[in-house]
Amino acid sequence: MRNPLPPVPTSLLDIEVAGDLRRGAPTARLVTAPADDVESEPLEIGGVRITGKAGDVQTVPGDGPRWVAGLGDGEPKQYRKAGAALVRAVNAGLAEDVDHGGKAFRAVQLVLPEEASGEHVTELALGLLLGGYKFKVTGEDPKPVVRTVRLVAHDRAVSSFTALVSRASVLAASTALTRDLANTPSNIKTPAWLADTAARVAGPGVEVAVRDEKWLAAQGFGGVLAVGGGSARPPRLIEMTYKPSGAAKHLLLVGKGITFDTGGLSIKPADGMHLMRTDMAGGAAVIAATRAIAALGLPVRVTALVPCAENHVSGSSYRPGDIVRHYGGKTTEVGNTDAEGRMVLADALAYGIRRFTPDYVVDAATLTGAMKVSLGLRTGGLFASDDSLASLVRAAGARVGEAWWRMPLVEDYAENVRGEFGDVRQTPGGPGGITAALFLREFTEGLPWAHLDIAGPARSEKNYDEVVPGATGFAARTLVELAASL
């Protein structure tokens, strides 16, 4: 019987670095666009005009390179865009060859420009690895895709480029795994499935404990139990631990793991509800980042917590007006059952801080529609109680191609979080993204803490740069790079 899902984790292509061209394999070339202030003749190869615009890929007839990809001004981020566009074009060319009875190729050679640095090669590798990602549940045989890209460096820095490509492959794999988990349809992706899959893919060096609903009840995880109470699929808590010897710092990662979100009794409109299979993208990023941190052997201790629940509608659903007691005893007045993410994060934050006493705390969640309005669909919202940690997150994101904008924790709204019948309000008045962050801050015990609201960039409806339609995998690479910086 055919597996109903593509394999998780997705297998990415291999990238080799070599010193010379090999006969027989099709080749590709990268070119920069002429500067605006320079008069020059348009570049033509095989009779095809080449613009050099970043991401513009032309197929060229003749005996020379089969594809020419533009690099724009040659900045590192343009290499990522060019790599992603090129691998899509190569896959399309391979499928066309096979459809017309031609010989299938499985490798392509890409000649690196002389000016390409290590940073350029890293960005190029990320684009090549992620640009061709595809998740599709189908009964048809998959279309052929290129398996190997051979970067030709002309004997220049082959060993150092190889090491950079190897690291980029781990980062790309973390993004791809995040996409896999978030794209998985929710008829398959129960809290138990997500927890079991996290345990299966964690890799060497990571210990995984899966806590069931009985354990959650015994420990007092009232937020997780309330949100998951309306579903026939009971909640779980994923607890991942990476403890390298000699680690000086301890990082607590917490990710929202809502495997499907109807909104509960405060039900969502039908339009767009199908996208709620990705409402655990923050939890997926935390799972994938922990796996990658261990794979890289980074010398920082990591504890990762993903509270998993399905927010559904039934006679046992929690209600607006309920008062819920979280782990540790703090109570929340429920105002809207569709603000469920903060309910499960509150439990996990309180538990993780009390149980593990970390040095830094970072949570990631598709939390508020307000952040999509504020920052659009390509930038993550960053809230932080500590300026140094905020700077580390932004710098980490910049190094791996993920943009963050720091948002304010406006103290004037903090009083709105105070409850009348409980300790805190779930949905206080004021700007939604900020008040949600202020709610979560109540559970962080004053530790250096960052909250990553990825409601906007966690999904995409079209190709851009290395992103493809569906779950984007946003935040996973940032979390890995942040751990490296600690």
N, C-alpha and C positions, 0 to 999 in steps of 0.2 A: 504493500500500500504506500502511495506517495506521501511523504511528509507534508502536512498541510502548510508548513511555514518554510521559508528559506532558512538556511543554517544560521544559527546565532552562536558565536560572532560571525559576521560576514568575512569571507576570505578576501583580502585585498591583494592587488597585484604586487609583484616583486620588482624592486628597483636595484639594478646593479650599476656600479661605477667602473668604467674601463678606460684604458689609455688609448685605444685605437678603434677604428671602425672594423666591423666584421662583415665579410661578404655575404650577400644573400638576404639579409634582413632589411625590410623597408626602413627608411630614415626620415627624420624630421629635423627642422631647423628653427631656431629662434632669432627674430630680428627686432631691433628697436625702431621706433618711428622717427622720422627726421624732425629736428627741432623746428618750432614754428618760425623762428627768425632766420632759418637757414634755407637758402634756395638750392634745391637739388632736384635731379630727375627722379621720378617715381621708380622704385625698385620693381623690376620685372624678373620673374623666374619662370622659365618654360612658357612664356607668353602670358603669364598671369600677373596682374598688377597686385603688389603686396603693400598694404597700407601700413603695417607695423603697429596698428592700433592694438592696445592690450586686449587679449582675448579673441582677436580676429584670426581665424584659422582658414587658410586657403589650401585646397587640394591642387597639386601641381602635376601636370603630365610630364612624361619624359623620363630620362635616366637619373635625374638629380633627386633631391629630397621630394618625397611624396606629399609631405605637409610642411607648411611654413606658418608658424604661429607668431603673432605680434606681441611685443613686450612693452608697448607704449614708451614711456620715458625710461624704462629699465629699472625703476625702483623695485625693491624686493617684493612688495605686495603684488606688483604686476607679474612677477614670475609665478606666483601662486595662481593668479587669474589665468595666465597663459597655459600653465600646466593642466588646469582643470578643463579648459576649453579644448586643449589638444587631445586629451584622453577621450573626451566625448567624440571628437571628430574621428579619432583612430578606431574607436569601437563601431561607429557608424560605417566607416570604410570596410572594416572586417566583415560586418553583417552583410553589406552590399556584395562583397566579393563572394561570400558563401551562397547568397541568394542567387547569384548568377553562375554558380557552378565553378567558381574560381577556387584556388588553393587557399586554405585558411592559414593565416600566419598567427603566431602566438607571441611574438616579440617584435618590438620596434626600437630603433636606435635614435637617440636624440643628442645632437651635437651641442655641447655647451658653448656659449660665447666666451671669448678669451677673458672678458672682464667679469665673468661670473665669480662672485665670492662665496664663502661658506653660507652667509645669510641668504644669498640668492638661491643656492642649491637647496637649503632647508625649505624655503617657501615654495620652490618648484616641486619638491617632493610631496609636500602637503597637497598641492593642487592635483598632481598626478594621481595620488593615492585616493583622494576623496571625490574628485570631479566625476568619476565614473560609477560612484556608488549607486546601487539600485536595490530597492526592496519591493518585491511583488509576489503576492500569493497567487499562484497560477497552476493550472494543470498542464500547461504547455511546456515543451522543452525550452530551457533558457537559451537566449541568443548568445552566440560566441562573443567573448570579450578578450582583449589583449591581456596576456598573463605576465609579461615581463617588459619593462622599459629599461633600456641600457643607456645610461648617461655616458657620453664620450667626452672625456676631459683632456684628451691629448697629453697623457702622462703627467698632468699637472694636478698635484694635491689629491691623487686618487685615494690614498688611505684616509686623509682627513675628511674628504667628501663622503667616503663610505661610512665613517662613524656618524656624521651628521645625518645621512639618510637613514641609518639604523635608528637613531633617536626620533627622527621625524616619523618613522613608520610606527613607533610605539604611540606617539601623540595622535597620529591619524587613526590608529586602531581604537583609541579611546573615544574619538569622535564617532567612528563607525558603530561601535558597540552601543553608544548612547542612542544613535539613530535606530539601530536594530530594536532595542527595548522599547523605545517610544513609538515606533511604527507598528509594532506587533498589535494586531486587532484585539479588542477587549473581550471578545468571546473566548479567546485563548488566554489572554493576560489577566488572570486573577491575581490577587495578592499572593496566594500560595505559589502560582507559577513564577511570578517575578522573584520571589524569595528563593525558590529552588534554582532558578536560572542564575541568580547572583552567586549562589554557592557553587554551581557547576563551572562558571566561567572565571571565578576569582583568581585562579592561577597560583603558582608557588609563592609561599611567603605570606599569604593572606588567610587568616582563620575566619570562618563565617559561622555565626550562630543565628538560627531562625527561631524567633519567639512567636508562639501561637496565641490565640485569643484567650486561652486559659491563663497563660503566663501574664499577658497584658492586664487581665482583670485582677490577678493576684497582686501585681505591682502598682495598680492604680493609674493606668493609662486611659483616663476618662475621655480625653479628646479623641484618640484613635478609636476607642470603642463606640463613642457617640457617632462619629462619622460613618464607621463601618456597620453600625447596627441595623441599617435599613437594607442591607444586602444579604442574600443567602450565601455569599462567598465571604467568609470571615477574614478579619484583618490579620496582618503580620507585622513584625518588626524585624528588619534585616540589620544585623550587627556585624560589621567587618572590622578586623583588627590586623594591622601591620606593625610589627615591632622589630625594626632592625637593631642590631647591637650598636651601642654607642650613640643612639639618637639623643640629641640635646633638647629638641623641641617636640611638643605634642600638639597635633592639629586635629580638632574635631570637625568632621564634615557631616552635615545633616541635609538630606534631600527629600523633598516632597514626593511621596509615592502613591498618588491617587490614580489607581489603574483605570477608572472611568468615573466621570463626574456628570451626573444628571442635574446637579444643583440641589438634590434632595427635595424636601417639601417646598423650598423656594426654587422651584424647578426652572431650568433654563429654557429659552425658546428653542424650538426644534431646529431652526436654521443654525448651523454651526455646531450642534451638539456632537456630531460624528467626529469632530476634531478632538474631542475630549479623551480619546485614547492616548494622546500625548501629554495628558495632565500630570504624568509622572516623569517628565523630562528632567526635572531637577534631581530626582532620585536616581534616574538612569545615569546622569552625569557624575554623580557621586560614586556609584558602583563602578563605572568605567574608569574614572580617575584613580580610584584606589587600586584597581588592577594594574593600571599603567605605572603608578608610583612604585609599586612593588617590582614590576618588571624592570624598571630602570634602576632599582636598588638605591633609591634616594634615602639619605640618612636622616629621616624625620619620621617620628612615630605618628601613625594615622589611625584614628578610630572613626568609622563611617557608620551612620545610622540612617536608615530609610524606613520611616513609618508608612506602611502600605494599607490602603483601604479602598473600597469601592463605595462612592457616595451615591446611594440609590434611594428609591422611593418605595416604602411599604408601611405597614402598620407599626413596625418597630423603628422607623426613622426618627432621628432626633428632630426637635421642633424649635422654631423661633420662640423665645421666651424661656427655654430651658436654662438651667444653671449647671454647668459641667465642672467637675473637679479633676484637675490635671495631676500628672505625676508630681509629687512633692507637696500637693495640697492646695495650690492656688486655684481659684474658681473663676469661670468665665460666664458672663451673660451672653447667651446666643441671640443674635439679632437677625441672622440670615444664614440658612443652612448651606448656601452656595459659597460662603466664606470658609470652606472646610479646610483649606490648606494650612492656614495658620493654627487651626485646632490640633492637627496632628503634629505639626512642627513644634508647637509649644511643649507637648509631652516629650518629644525626642530631645529638644534642647535642654529641658529641665533634667531629664534622666542622664544625658551625656555629660553635662557639667557636674552634677552631683556624684555620678558614679566614677568618672574618669579624671576629673580636675585637669583639663587641657590648658595649654598656654594660649591657644587661639581657637576661635569658633567661627566657622563659615557655613551658612546655609544657602541652598539654591532651590528655587521654586518658580514655577509658572503661577505667580500668586495673584496679580491684579491686572484687570483690563486697563486700569488707569496708567500703567507704565507703557502700554502699547500706544495710548493717546499721547503721552508725554514724550516718548523717545522713538516711536516708530517701531519698525520690525527688524532692525539690524544692530541695535545697540542695547546692551543690558543695563538695567538700573542697579547702581551700587549704593547701598546705605552702609555706614560704618560708624561704630562708636569710637574708633581709634584711627587717627590720621595716618599713622605709619602703616597699619594694615591696609587701609584704603589705597595708599600709594603702591603698596606691594601688589595688590590685586590689579590695579589699573596697568601697572608696568608689566605684570605677567601676561595680561590679556594682549597688550600691544605687541609683545614678543611672539605671540602665537596666532595673531590675526583675529582676535576677538575684542571688539570695542566695548568699553564700559564708560558710563557717565555717572559721576558721583551726585547723588541726590541728598538733600538736607534732611536731617532729623530735627524738624522744627519743634523746639520745646514749647512753643505757644499751643501746640496741639496735644501735648502729652497729657494734659489734664482731661482731655476728651476720652482717654483710654480708661480712666478710673470708673469703676462700676457703681451702680446704685444698689443693686441687690446681690452682686458678686464682687470679687476683687477687681476684675477688668471687664471691659466691653469688647465683644468680638468685632463689632462693626461701628466704631466711633465715628462721629461726624468729622468732616474735613476732607482734604485731598486723600483719595483712596490708597495710593501707593505709600505715602508717607505715614498715614495712620496705621496701615498694616505693619509697616516696619517698626513703628513705635510699640505696637502690641507685642510683637516678637521680642523686642528689647526687654520687656518685663520678665522674660524667662532666661536672661543671659547672665544674671548675677554680676554685672559690672565687668565681665571679662572683655578683652579685645575681641570684637565681634563684627563680622561683615555679613550683610544680607544681600543676596544676588537675586533680583527679580527678573526672570528671563521670559516673562509672558509674551513679549514681542518677538525676540529672535529665536525662540525655540522651534518655530515652524516657518516654513516658506512655501509659497505657491509657485515658485519659478526658480530657474537656475540663476545664480549669480556667484561669481568667484568660485570657490570650491563647494558651494552649497547647491543642493538639488531639492526638488519639491518633496515635501513631507517634513519629518523631523530633521533638524539641522545638526544636532549634537552639540549645540552651543553650550559653553561653560566647562566642558570636560577638560579641554586643553588648558584653559586658564587655571583650573584647580591643580592640575599636574605641575604646571610652571610655577604656581604659587608655592607648592610644596618644595620644589627645587630651590626657590629663593629663600626658604627658611633654613 
